[in-house]
Amino acid sequence: MREVSKSFQAGKKVLKKVSLSIAAGEMVALIGASGSGKSTLIRTIAGLVPIDASSDRSNISAGEILIGGTPMQRQGRVTSEANALRSRVGVVFQQFNLVPRLSVLTNVCLGFLGQMPRWRGTIGRFTKAQKLQAMRALTRVGIAEQALKRGSQLSGGQQQRAAIARSLVQGSEIVIADEPIASLDPSAARRVMDILAKLNREDGITVLVSLHQVEYALNYCPRTIALRDGEIVYDGPSSALTPAFLGELYGAESEELFLPRVVDTEVASVVSWEERSVQAPPRTKVRDAAMVGSAA
């Protein structure tokens, strides 16, 4: 992304000249308080929301989103290459986006729609090979036994895993997840994050995951990008995100981003945020020094 802005109302920018680069194979967390622009950023990268045209006509690369060197968006328009790029980008939403009346297997097979004739996709005629591939994807996310149930019969965590399986059959090289665990209980959230981390580790899939709680960024993502009011205020190691530093970045809003104590019932371990270092990371990591205090 190069100096990407987005406004839904004239004069009110949700994203403000955001620039970032994510290398192939990274697993990156995107954090921020409510209204910071996380979902809008995710949707612009996926080509679901058009960005603003850049006002800087002297910089031809301003207002541009590239995926693998190919433009998804440029100067306020989704490009003609976007459809081909979308087949390489799997998007996982908080709302799961399964068709309730269809079987879980068919919901996963919908990931093939961009790879087959439109008439076959319209009537749901999937091949035996496609169904077998979908079953393998369901096995990888641990819900193969739910394949013949309707989407509406799954729990929230199972629906989210089915959505990830759909991205697998799509052949995604990149998975962008917009708060995929926000509505899940801690156990289900952990399973979803485990799956995303495994896909990143074993398949080399690039993962950008928007998270509302910093604990998951610390546990799963080596790198974190923090947004505030549509601007990047931190981009660096997740290990630097102590409560003290988050308080410096977000003030009272930081209370939204972490809980005082996190209890892992599966392994009976307790992580106490009070035990973490209270030292803030070097100020050079902070993008907007004026926002968080003068740089050292």
N, C-alpha and C positions, 0 to 999 in steps of 0.2 A: 504494500500500500504506500502510495506517495502523495502526501498532503491531501488526504481525502476528507471532505466535509459533507455533511448531510443536514438538510433543514426540512422539517415537515410544515413549518409555518415561516412565512417571510420574516427574516430578522432574528429567528430563534434557531440556532444551530444545535443539533444533537451531537454531532461529531465536528471537531474543529481542527482541520489540517492534521489528521492523524497519519503518521508514517510508521511503518513497521515492516520487518522482514522475518519470516520463519523458514528455517532450513528444512529440507526433506528429512523425515525421520525424527523430528523433534516432537516432544509432548509438552505443550505449553498451556498454562492456566491463564484465564482472563478473569480478573476480579474487579469488583467495584460495588459501591452501595447502589441501592435502587435508584434508577433514573440517571445512572452514570453514562449510559450509552452502550452497554455490553451487547444487548440483543440487536440493536441497530448495526453495530460493527459486524457481528456474526452474519447478519442477513445481507449486508453489502458485500462481504467477501464471497458469499454463496451466490451472488447475483440475483437475489430475491427482491432487493430494494435498490433503485437507482440512486447513484450518488449525485452531488451537486457538480455542475460544471465549474472548473477552476477559473478564478478571476485573474490569475497570473498567466497571461497569454505569452509571456516571454519564456516560460518554463513548460515545454511541451510534455514533460513527464508528470507534471502536477495533476492531481485529480485522476489517478490511475490505479487499478488493481490488477496485478498480474498473478497468474497461477502457472508455475513451471515455465515462466517466460512468455506466456500467452495472455493477452489482455482479457479479463472478464468484464471490466468496465473501464471506460475512458471518457473523460470530459462530459460527464453527466448522462452517458448512455451505456446500456448493456450492449456488448459487442456481438457481432454475428458469430463469433467463435464460442459464445457462452453455452449454447446447447451441448456442444461437444465436451466442453470443460465440465459441465454439470455431471456428466457420467463418471467423472473421476473424483467428484466431491460428494461424499455422503453427509447429509445434514440430519442430525438427531435433535428433535425438539423436546421441550419440557412436556408437551401435551401428548406425546407418543405418536399421534397421527396414524393409528391403525384404523382399518375399516371394521367397525364393530361386528357386522353380520358375517364377515368372511372368516374362513378358518385362518389360524395362525400361519399354516403352510402357504396358503394363497397370499396372505399379506406379505410374507417374505418374498414370494415369487414376483410381487409387483416391482421389485428392484430390477427385474429383467426388462421392464417396459421400454427402456431406451435402447435395447439391443435386439428388438424383434419387430416384425411387421405390425403396423398399427391395428390391422383387423384382428390378428390373433390376440393382441393385448386387450382389445375392446371386449372380446367375448371370454377372456380368461383362459385361452387355450395354451397352457404351458406344457412343454415336452417332458418326457420322463427324465431326461438328463437334467433339465432345469429343476425339477422337483427333488431329484437326488442331491443336487448342489445346495438347494435350499435346506434340505434336511441336514446336510453337513454343517451348514452355517448355524442352524438351530442347536446342533450338538455342541458346537464350539462355544455358544453362549449359555449352554446348560439347560435348555428347555425343549429338547427334542420330544419328550413325552407329552408336550402340550400341543403338538403340531396340528391335531385334528379338532381342537377346541376352537370356538369362535374367539375373535379378538377381545370381545367384551367380557369373556369369562376369565381372562388373565388378571392377575394383580398388577398394580402399577409397575413394580420392578420387573415383572415378567414381560409386560408390554414394552418397556424400554429396551429390554434385551432383544425382543423380537425386532424392534426398530433398528438395533445395531446389526442384527443378522441380515436385515434387508439391505443395509449399506454394504455388507460383505458380498452378497450376490451381485450387487451393482458393480462390483469391481473397483471400489473406491480406493484411491491412493491417499486421499485426505479425508479425515472425518472431522467435521465441525459440529460440536455439540453445544446447544444453547440451554444452559442450566438443566442438564438431563437428570439431575438427582434432587432438584429443588422440592419436588412433591413426594419424595420417597422417605421411608423410615431409614434409620442409620444402617441397618443390616442390608437392606435392598440397595441403598446408595453405595455401600462398600462393594457389593457384587458388581454393580454396573461399572464403577471405577476400576475394579480389578480387570474386567473384560477389556476396557479401553486401553489400560496399561499393557495387557498381554498382547493385544493387536499391535500396539506400537513397538513392543519389544521383539516379538517373534516375526511379525510380518513387515516391519519397517513402515507401517502406516503413520503418516503425520497426523497428529491429533491437536486440535485447538479446542479447549473445553472451557466454557464460561461457568464459573462457580460462585456461589453466594457465600460459601464458608471457606475460610483460608486453610483450615485443617486439611482439607482434601488436596489443596495445592501443595502443601508441605509434604504430604505423604506420597503423592503420585507424580507431581510435575517438577522437573528440575528448574524450569524457568517460569516466571510469572510476569504478566503484564497487568498493571493496575490502571484503571480509568477513573477519572473524576471529572464530572461536568463536561464530558465529551473529549477530554484530553488525556494523553498518556502521562502519568505522573511518576511511574516507576516501570522499569523493564530490566529485570536481572534475576539473580538466583532466588528461588523460593525460600531458601534457608535464611535469607536476610529478613524475612517478614515476621519480626517479633511484634508483640502487642504494642510496645513502645513506639516502634517505627510506624505501624499502622495508625496509631493515635496521632502521630506527627503528620501523616499524609491526609487523614480523613477527619481528624478531630472527633466529635461526638458520633459521627457516622460510622466510625470504626467498630462500634458496638454491634452493628449488623453483621460484621464479617467473621466474627469468631465467638465461640462460647468459652466461658472460663475453664470448663473441664470437659473433656471428651472421653466417654467410657466405651471401650470396645468389648462388648459382651461375648464375642466369639472367642477371643483370646484372653479375656479377663485382664486386660491391661488398661491402665489409666494414664492418660497424658495430661499433665498439669501445665497450663499455660503460664502459671506463676513461676514454674521452674525454668522456663526458657529465658535466655539472656535478654536483658532489658536494653542492651546496647544497640543503637540504631546502626545500620550499615553505612558505608561511606557515602557522603552526600553526592558524590559524582554519579550515583545511580539514580538520583532524583531528576526527572526530566524538567520540571517546572519549579526552579528554586524559589521564585517569587511566591509560589503557592504554599510551599511548605517551610519556608524559612530561608535565610541566606545560606549559600553553599560554603562549606569549609574551605 
